[in-house]
Amino acid sequence: MTIAPTRLQARLLQMLQNETVAGAEALSTADEHYHRTGARPDQTWFDDHEQRMLLRQALEGAAHAAGIPRAWLDHVRERGDRGLRWQADLSLREPEQPDWDTVLGDLVADVARLRDWSALAALHPHTHDLPETDPRTRLARNLSALFTRTAGVVNLLGVDDTIAADLWGTHADLVESGAQHLTGIDAPEVHRRLHAAANSDTGTYLLQAQVLEITRIPTNTAPGLPPPRQLGTDIITALGADASQPAQLSTPTVTLDNAADPPELRAESPIFRAATHGDTTGAAPVNFPGSVGAPAFSDPPRADQGAAIEAAVAAAAPDADAALWFSHADDPTHLPQPHPDTGQEVAP
């Protein structure tokens, strides 16, 4: 039985293959220019090369997090290295079985982290007057990166509300467990957790979320994933009188009613420039970390996840009834455009 990628998986594979083509073409052009003139490429070329490398790294990192088989990633890279752009009627080689325990375990850990950070953000809301160095600003930024990347992975996996409830619980379950993690915690401990979350490095997640958005993988919402502000507010409400008083952070007191939206998450402009222009380059694949790690105060794995894992695997690896060439009907305007003079078009 042939296994075909889902519609969203195919979008990511298409992006990766066409990015690889663009990289190979840019390297070939630079090599020909050097042999003809003896001149090395200018700094702009090397900057673009680095930008494309970051783009491809982020694509592959998100793919691994969503359990997209390595055989498919290798196959589209090999075709790209040969100068072949994505064509919807070309099949992919038979995939290996992904490590679902790791894939889904990392996802559940990220949802637990999302729950805990949402509660911390509700206790210490971000406001527009706060400086970039304030831990509340950094927490809001990290929380936004974590949520958008997690939502993208959930959508790539094809998880629905039922599977999500089995994997990490319903909204009510998240509220209950989130409140339990804060019950009896004093202000200094909450302050320590706030700084730990604010100082977490979510740069990799931010880039992955942004390339998923470029690839038209939804990142602003996902089944079973409540918005951070709603989740955090509900957790603090459930705590009631047990809620620890926010630590004093040398700025005016704010409430959930006047809290600001998270500060805008912006990639460095090069990665967007690289993703939306044709004369760009690529780089060889690298290995990626999985989750940013489960916080020490998050839950242990749920004991009832066996059936949920089976359901998630089925959603992420449908059978051949969803034929590959029916996965690409949407307009590809957000995908990289063909390299100049290739005479090729990006497949729908």
C-alpha positions in Angstrom: 0.0 0.0 0.0 1.4 3.4 -1.0 1.5 6.0 1.7 0.9 9.6 0.4 1.5 12.8 2.3 -1.4 14.8 3.5 -2.2 18.2 1.9 -0.3 20.1 4.5 2.6 17.7 4.5 2.8 18.1 0.8 3.0 21.8 1.0 6.1 21.5 3.3 7.7 19.0 1.0 7.1 21.2 -2.0 8.7 24.1 -0.3 11.8 22.1 0.7 12.3 20.6 -2.8 12.0 23.9 -4.6 14.3 25.6 -2.0 16.9 22.9 -2.7 16.6 23.6 -6.5 17.1 27.3 -5.9 20.2 26.6 -3.8 21.7 24.2 -6.4 21.1 26.8 -9.1 22.7 29.6 -7.1 25.7 27.5 -6.3 26.1 26.5 -9.9 25.8 30.1 -11.1 28.4 31.3 -8.6 30.8 28.5 -9.6 30.5 29.3 -13.3 31.0 33.0 -12.6 34.2 32.2 -10.6 35.7 30.0 -13.3 34.9 32.6 -15.9 36.1 35.7 -14.1 38.1 34.6 -11.1 35.8 36.7 -8.9 34.2 35.3 -5.8 30.5 36.1 -5.1 29.9 39.3 -3.2 28.7 39.5 0.4 25.1 39.7 -0.6 25.3 36.2 -2.1 26.8 34.8 1.1 24.1 36.5 3.1 21.4 35.0 0.9 23.0 31.6 1.2 22.9 31.8 5.0 19.3 33.0 4.9 18.3 30.0 2.8 20.1 27.7 5.0 18.1 29.0 8.0 14.9 28.6 6.0 15.6 25.0 5.1 16.8 24.1 8.7 13.5 25.5 10.0 11.5 23.6 7.4 13.2 20.3 8.3 13.0 20.9 12.0 9.2 21.4 11.8 8.9 18.4 9.6 10.7 16.2 12.1 8.6 17.5 14.9 5.5 16.6 13.0 6.7 13.0 12.2 7.1 13.6 8.4 9.2 10.6 7.3 12.9 11.2 6.8 12.7 9.1 3.6 10.4 11.7 2.1 12.6 14.6 3.2 15.7 12.8 1.7 13.8 12.1 -1.5 12.7 15.7 -2.2 16.2 17.0 -1.4 17.7 14.5 -3.8 15.3 15.6 -6.5 16.1 19.2 -5.7 19.8 18.6 -5.9 19.2 17.3 -9.4 17.4 20.5 -10.4 13.9 18.9 -10.4 11.2 21.1 -9.0 8.1 19.8 -7.3 5.6 18.0 -9.5 2.4 16.7 -8.1 2.4 13.6 -10.2 5.7 12.3 -8.9 5.3 9.7 -6.1 7.6 9.6 -3.1 9.5 6.5 -1.9 8.0 4.3 0.7 8.4 6.0 4.1 9.9 4.5 7.3 7.9 4.4 10.5 8.6 7.6 12.4 9.4 7.5 16.1 5.9 8.3 17.3 6.8 8.0 21.0 9.3 10.8 20.6 7.2 12.9 18.2 4.0 12.8 20.3 5.9 12.9 23.6 7.6 16.1 22.5 4.3 17.6 21.4 2.6 16.7 24.7 5.5 18.3 26.6 5.1 21.4 24.6 1.4 21.6 25.3 2.3 21.3 29.1 4.8 24.0 28.7 2.2 26.2 26.9 -0.2 25.6 29.8 2.3 26.6 32.4 3.6 29.6 30.5 0.0 30.8 29.9 -0.6 30.8 33.6 2.6 32.7 34.3 1.7 35.2 31.7 -1.8 35.7 33.3 -0.1 36.3 36.6 2.4 38.7 35.1 0.6 40.3 32.1 2.6 42.1 29.4 1.8 45.8 28.7 2.9 48.0 25.8 4.9 50.3 28.1 7.2 47.5 29.2 10.8 47.5 27.9 12.2 44.6 25.8 14.3 43.5 28.7 11.4 43.1 31.1 10.8 39.4 31.8 7.1 39.9 31.1 7.9 41.1 27.6 10.3 38.2 27.0 7.7 35.7 28.4 5.0 37.1 26.1 7.4 36.7 23.1 8.4 33.2 24.0 4.8 32.2 24.7 3.7 33.4 21.3 6.6 31.5 19.6 5.7 28.4 21.5 2.0 28.6 20.7 2.4 29.3 17.0 4.9 26.5 16.4 2.9 24.0 18.5 -0.2 24.9 16.5 1.6 24.4 13.3 2.9 21.0 14.4 -0.6 19.9 15.5 -2.0 20.9 12.2 0.7 19.1 10.2 0.0 16.0 12.3 -3.7 16.1 11.5 -4.6 15.9 15.2 -8.3 16.6 15.8 -10.2 17.5 19.0 -10.7 13.9 20.0 -7.1 12.9 19.6 -6.0 16.1 21.3 -8.2 15.3 24.3 -6.7 11.8 24.5 -3.1 13.1 24.2 -3.1 16.1 26.6 -6.7 16.4 27.9 -9.5 18.8 27.3 -9.5 22.5 28.0 -11.0 21.7 31.4 -8.2 19.2 32.0 -5.5 21.7 31.2 -7.1 24.3 33.5 -7.3 21.8 36.3 -3.7 20.6 36.0 -2.4 24.1 35.5 -4.1 25.2 38.7 -2.7 22.2 40.5 0.8 23.2 39.5 0.4 26.6 41.0 -1.5 25.6 44.2 0.5 26.4 47.3 3.3 28.0 45.3 4.7 31.2 47.0 5.5 34.4 45.1 9.3 33.8 45.0 8.8 30.4 43.3 6.4 32.0 40.8 9.0 34.7 40.2 11.7 32.1 39.6 9.4 30.2 37.1 8.6 33.5 35.3 12.3 34.2 34.8 13.0 30.7 33.7 10.3 30.9 31.1 11.4 34.4 30.0 15.0 33.3 29.6 14.1 30.2 27.6 15.6 30.1 24.1 12.7 29.8 21.6 14.5 31.1 18.6 14.3 27.8 16.8 10.6 27.6 17.4 10.1 31.1 16.2 11.8 30.4 12.9 9.9 27.2 12.4 6.6 28.9 13.1 7.4 31.6 10.6 8.3 29.2 7.8 5.2 27.1 8.5 3.2 30.3 8.0 5.0 31.0 4.8 4.2 27.5 3.7 0.5 28.1 4.5 0.4 25.7 7.4 -2.0 27.3 9.9 -0.2 28.5 13.1 -2.8 30.8 14.7 -5.2 28.0 15.8 -5.2 24.2 16.1 -7.6 21.6 17.4 -7.5 21.1 21.1 -5.1 24.0 21.6 -6.8 26.9 23.6 -5.5 30.4 23.1 -2.8 31.2 25.7 -4.7 34.2 27.2 -7.9 32.3 27.6 -6.1 29.3 29.1 -4.1 31.4 31.5 -7.1 33.4 32.6 -9.1 30.3 33.3 -6.2 28.7 35.3 -5.9 31.8 37.5 -9.7 31.9 37.9 -9.7 28.3 39.0 -7.0 29.0 41.5 -9.1 31.7 43.2 -7.8 32.6 46.6 -5.0 30.1 46.2 -3.4 32.2 43.5 0.0 33.6 44.5 0.3 37.3 44.4 2.5 38.5 41.5 6.0 39.5 42.4 6.9 43.1 42.3 8.8 43.8 39.1 9.3 47.6 39.4 6.5 48.5 36.9 2.9 49.6 37.4 0.5 46.9 38.4 -1.7 45.6 35.5 -4.7 43.3 35.4 -5.9 40.8 32.9 -8.4 43.4 31.6 -5.7 45.9 30.5 -3.0 43.4 29.6 -1.5 44.0 26.2 -1.3 41.5 23.3 2.0 39.7 23.1 4.7 41.9 21.4 4.8 41.3 17.7 7.0 38.4 16.6 9.1 39.3 13.7 11.7 37.2 12.0 14.8 38.8 10.9 14.0 40.4 7.6 16.4 38.1 5.7 14.5 35.0 6.2 11.3 36.5 4.8 13.3 38.0 1.9 14.8 34.6 1.2 11.4 32.9 1.3 9.7 35.2 -1.1 12.3 36.0 -3.7 13.5 33.7 -6.4 17.3 34.4 -6.7 18.2 32.7 -3.4 20.2 29.7 -2.3 20.0 26.6 -0.1 22.2 24.5 2.1 22.7 21.0 3.2 20.4 19.5 5.8 21.4 19.4 9.4 20.1 17.6 12.5 17.5 19.3 14.6 16.5 19.2 18.3 13.0 18.1 19.0 11.1 19.9 21.7 12.5 22.7 23.6 12.2 20.4 26.6 9.6 19.8 29.3 9.7 22.2 32.2 10.5 20.7 35.5 7.1 21.6 36.8 5.1 19.9 34.0 3.2 16.7 34.1 4.6 13.2 33.7 3.3 11.3 30.6 -0.4 10.4 30.7 -1.0 6.8 31.3 -3.9 6.6 28.8 -2.1 7.8 25.7 -1.8 4.4 23.9 -5.1 4.7 21.9 -4.4 8.4 21.3 -1.0 7.6 19.8 -2.5 5.1 17.5 -5.2 7.6 16.4 -2.5 10.3 15.9 -0.4 8.0 13.8 -3.4 7.2 11.6 -4.1 10.9 11.1 -0.5 11.7 10.2 -0.1 8.8 7.8 -3.2 8.3 5.7 -3.5 5.6 3.1 -3.3 5.9 -0.6 -7.0 6.9 -0.9 -5.8 10.5 -0.6 -3.7 10.4 -3.7 -0.7 12.7 -3.7 -1.6 14.7 -6.7 -4.9 15.7 -5.1 -3.0 17.4 -2.2 -2.0 20.6 -4.0 -5.1 22.4 -5.3 -4.6 25.6 -3.4 -3.0 28.7 -4.9 0.8 28.6 -4.2 1.4 32.4 -4.1 3.1 32.2 -0.7 5.6 29.6 -1.9 9.0 30.5 -3.3 8.9 31.6 -6.9 11.1 29.8 -9.5 14.6 30.8 -9.9 15.0 33.3 -12.9 15.3 31.8 -16.3 14.4 28.3 -15.3 11.1 28.3 -17.2 9.5 26.2 -14.4 6.5 27.0 -12.3 5.7 25.9 -8.8 3.1 23.2 -8.9 -0.3 23.9 -7.2 
